[in-house]
């Protein structure tokens, strides 16, 4: 059985999120994510004992008291998946919840309970190719990859995520606020490439997802004599600009 529980302060800091125990909401910026039933209880159980293993038997006793009929294994696995989905966590490379094989789960995020307002989560969307032609589509893909690499090196205090999904590669399908909520990201970096002959125009924009306000934008005109050099040059410029916008300094 679980030991006696200490009532924690409300809200609880969970990485970049705040968990409101009264409303059962995960909050990041203006985004609100509701946790219901078992997922909420599981997250609370793990947060009460950060760093310790909470066994599957303990979770069963807490979530499904004696006399409750349920497919325990399936129900617990499904509830854990919902918690991870809400946090944007990856079971294979966990940031929040670690699976301890044949035993249970453990909350592993550093700095539990401490606020860290300088930590931002930035989603880099694939650069949209305005010009026709498969080869130039490859240029846009390469530019997106280079931007991610440069941002990772220049902004260690910013968490970078790259959603390689067609859902986020088609402008107009989702609002910026909805994309941010889906990816748990406070900022989006989006852009486009347009080629005319030997010249290319690259546009990049930083958008705050909660307000949908453009925090920064820039246009780069280059001669495409060496595509890789152009990608590195522009990506480096973008990374430096993002550092100025998001760095706590």
Secondary structure, DSSP 8 states (H G I E B T S, - for coil): ---------SSEEETTEEEETTTTEEEETTEEEE--HHHHHHHHHHHHTTTSEEEHHHHHHHHS-TT----HHHHHHHHHHHHHHHHT--SSS-SSEEEETTTEEEE--TTTTS--TT-EEEEE---EE-S-SHHHHHHHHHHHHHHHHHHHHH-TTEEEE----GGGSSTTSS-HHHHHHHHT-SEEEEEEEEEETTEEEEEEEEEETTTTEEEEEEEEEEE-SSHHHHHHHHHHHHHHHHHHHH---
